[in-house]
Amino acid sequence: MTTSPDTDTSRRAARVAALLAELRGRLEDAARTLERTTDELAAERHRVDVLEDVVDVLLGVCEAPVVVVDGDRRIVGLSATAGRIDGAAVGRPLSSVVGGGVVERLEAGLAGEAEVIDIRDGDRTVTAHRVAGGGAVLVLPTP
């Protein structure tokens, strides 16, 4: 028994319509997922902005010289007191603020497990606090 060309065309059209409906449904699901993810990202960015504001306030009122460095030992934050140190600026290497020996001992300390590392620098001590991402917060001796 043979089928008519109209019947074959109708079956193909029905299959194509079913596939298009399935694809439309998947696309709508993906769009909803993307919208939820975008909303979550916006909320997370807001939380980060709030925390950055808090850190800025704390660094601004802190009387101790505090330097925040990232995993590459570049300065990413400074207290107002540390900002008055010659060479101290966001984006500069930590070595522009402290001697190379301090940087080397910081590296050695961060290679270990300690969360707080006391680094002797002559008759002074620099206290470094490990932070996520390989960075550190260094509290320098008061000048």
N, C-alpha and C positions, 0 to 999 in steps of 0.2 A: 504494500500500500504506500502510496506516495502522498506527501502533503503538498498543499498548494503554496505558491510563493507568498500569498497573503498571510497564511498561517505561520510560516517561518519568520516572516518579517514581524509579525505581531509578537511571537515568542522572543525574538531578539530585542525588540523594543521594550518588552516587559522586563527582561533581564537587565538591560541598560538602565531602565528606570529604577529597578531595585538597587542596583549598584550605586547609582547617583544618590538615592535616598540614604543608603548606608554611609556613603562618603560625607554627605551633608550632616548626618548625625555625628559622625566622628569629628568633623570640623567644628561643629557647635560645641562638642565636649572639650575639644582642645582650646577653643576660644574662652570657655568658662574657666578652664584651668589656668590659662594665661592671665585672665583678669584677676583671679584669686592670688596668683603669684605676684602680680604687679602690686596689688593692695598690700600683701605681706611685705614686699620690698619697701614700699613707701613707709609703712609703719616702722620697719627696722631702721630705715634712714633717719626717721624722726628720733628714734631712741638714741642713735649714734650722735645726732646733732645736739641733743640734750646733754649727753655725757661729755661731748667736746666742750660745750658751754661751761659745764661744771668744772672740768679740768682747767679751762682758761681762767675761771674765777679763782680757783684754788692756787694756781700758779701766780696769779696776780697779787694775791694777798699773802703769799708765803714769804717769810722773811729770810728763809734759808736759800742759798743758791742751789737750784734744782735744774738738772739737765735731763731731758728725755731723749733717748736715742732709739733708732730702729735696729733691725738685725744687721744692717750694713754699717752700723755705728755712725750714722748721720744724725744730726740733731733735728728732732721733730717738734720739740717744745722746750721752753725755758721759763723759769720763774723770773719775775721782774728783777730780782737781785742778780741772778745769773746773767741776765741780759746786759748787765753793766760790765761784765768781764770782757776785756779786749779779745776780739776774735770770735766771740759767741754770737751765733746767728743761726736761725733755722736753715737747714740745708747744708750747713758746713759739717765737716767731719769732727768727731769728738776730739780728735787730737788738736783741734784749733783752740780747745778750752783747757784740756789737761795734757800732761806730758805723755809721750809714747809709752813709757813704762806703765802708766795707769791703764792705758788702753790694752796693752798686752796682758796685764794681770786680770783685767776685766774679762778678756776673752778666755783666759784659763779658768777663771771662776765660773763663767757661764757654761763652760764645757762640763762642769761637775753638776751636782744635784742641788746645791745650796740655793735657797730662794733669796737670801741676803748675803752679800759678799762685802767684807771690809777690806779695803785696799789701802795699804800703807803707802804714803807718798812723802817720804822724808819724815818730818815730825807731825804730819797731818794724816788724817784718815778720810778717804772717800768711801761712802757707803752706797753700794749699788743694790737695787732691788730688781730681780728678774721679772719681766713681763712677757705676756704671750707674744708669739711671733718672733722671738729671739732678741727682742729689745730689752732695754733696762732704764730704770729711773735712778739717776745718780744724785746723791745729796753731797754737795761739796762742802769742805770746811768753810766757815764764815771768814771772809777776808779780814 
